[in-house]
Amino acid sequence: MQGPKVDKVIFWTALVVIVLFSAPLVFFPAEGKAILGRALSWSTKTLGWAYLWFTIGAFGILVYFALGRFGSVRFGGPDARPEFSLPSWVAMLFCAGIGASVMYWGTVEWAYYYSGPPFGIEPKSQEAAEWAAMYGMFHWGFTAWAVYCIPTLPLAYLYWNKGRSVLRLSSACEGVIGSRHANGVVGKMIDVLFMFGLIGGVGTSLGLGTPMLSAGLADLFGVERTFRLDLIVIAIWSAIFGFSVYSGLEKGIKVLSDINLWLIIFVLGFSFLFGPTIFMLDTVTNSLGLLVQNFVEMSFYVDPITKADNFIAAAEQGNSYVDAGGTFPEWWTIFYWAWWIAYAPFMGLFVARISRGRTIRELIAVEILGGSLGCWVFFAVLGNSSMFFQLEGSLDLTAMVADGMAPEAIIATIKEIGGRTIPFALPLLVVFVVLAFIFGATTLDSSAYTLATVATEDTGESVEPARWHRFFWAIALAAVSLSLMFAGGKDSLSALQAASVVVALPLMVILIMMVMSLIKWLNADYPSAELRERSDVSIPISSTKSASGE
């Protein structure tokens, strides 16, 4: 059986762009890392302010949609019913958007801020510890999930209310660029840029999760963590992914996400009960107060004085501003916002596909509030536990992170939690590794599904992309993540950061056009000042789709 046809223009153009990006990193790793570093430096120093304004704008426009007259609009029409139960829907949404990265950063992100805090705070002081515990919650909170939610709304409305059979960013920009351009060269360029952005965003996620898993396996089996072990991790992910591909969306990604949810509950529940519980509760309470009090300041924090001093120092040494030292917001906040932007179109496509029967207000609330709370639990439990071990002196995690051993620091934290009250270090580590494997497989599966969907021809019928097509993009995602890790070597973080920041630049423009298109469609479909509960403009074509989207 041949299956759905591939859009050859999008497929081959995207493949060529990805090869041109990855090949130099493999064959010339030192030069490739240097080029990525300069691209990262130029982007953050020249356009860092743009990332900050974009994310604040995203948060603001979602508040407008949620509280405004369009909040009650239901995807699929007023009679549409949800395709998935609320727990499964939330699990799929959360697992696809976060992956194993939250296990990585949720455990050790504080260590970077503790040693290099913002706002001129003294490193490794009490104040530095308090801000370090909070700043990760800011980076993984409301703003991050607002960026994720922005493309979801126009894509879900396009698919379920406008009756489009294939989800593409180009179609979601149609309200601005017109049908002719959306289906022509401009539209193809938009879709290729999306695929490149997703490859970079997912490559970063897998590139961070793989060393953590390698460290876990190395500890379990008493072997050294090497690049070869990273390859084995990718191979195991591919095996899990194979099950999911064969099973399809309903039984594949949904089953993996449901398993993930229960494993998350077990790991976090056990860690909360047998870890430093009082310290967790005290610290997360304090962190929430700091977050609320300083949210606006952090959202607009550029550190211009330090940045100017770096420029002057670089000029005195005969270097360009690109070679000047970085600042806290350049290395962290701007990196995170770019990472979310690079990942956002994928989240939009995937979450739109599974959100039939949900209202605009419901989707915004679940993504922003539910997504933020889900991430904060990881930081509250795992992150605060590891900080407690550092402060009491049982583990020197900041030294491990400084030596490029962040994955080993994560594993040490899990073992310390497991063996602190009862001898449960080994079983907890096994469950943690299994959870990280399934987390990564869910990310790989849903990302490959989305890439294959975009590169599939629009025949006017809603179909799942061919299995071989999804396999192909899973391999491409794995190859890019490995090339980024290979180029970065032991310090692969800089290469991963650069990939996210660079690919996010053009996507900001595309996301703005998508929002403008949605506003245009909503105003046209619901012209009255008051939305009726059952409107005649709910686009009858959407009601012909079944709950499975076919």
Secondary structure, DSSP 4 states (H G I P E B T S, - for coil): ---SPB-HHHHHHHHHHHHHHHHHHHHSHHHHHHHHHHHHHHHHHHHHHHHHHHHHHHHHHHHHHHHSTTTT-BTT-TT---SS-HHHHHHHHHHHHHTTHHHHHHHHHHHHHHHS-STTPPTTSHHHHHHHHHHHHHHTSHHHHHHHHHHHHHHHIIIIIS--SS--HHHHTHHHHHHHHHTSHHHHHHHHHHHHHHHHHHHHHHHHHHHHHHHHHHHHHT----HHHHHHHHHHHHHHHHHHHHHHIIIIIHHHHHHHHHHHHHHHHHHHHHS-HHHHHHHHHHHHHHHHHHHHHHHT---HHHHHHHHHHHHHTT--GGGSPP-HHHHTHHHHHHHHHHHHHHHHHHHHHT-TT-BHHHHHHIIIIIHHHHHHHHIIIIIHHHHHHHHHTS--HHHHHHTT-HHHHHHHHHHHHHHHSSS-HHHHHHHHHHHHHHHHHHHHHHHHHHHHHHTB---SS--PPPHHHHHHHHHHHHHHHHHHHHHHTT-THHHHHHHHHHHHHHHHHHHHHHHHHHHHHHHHH--SSS--SS-TTS-GGGGGS-TT--
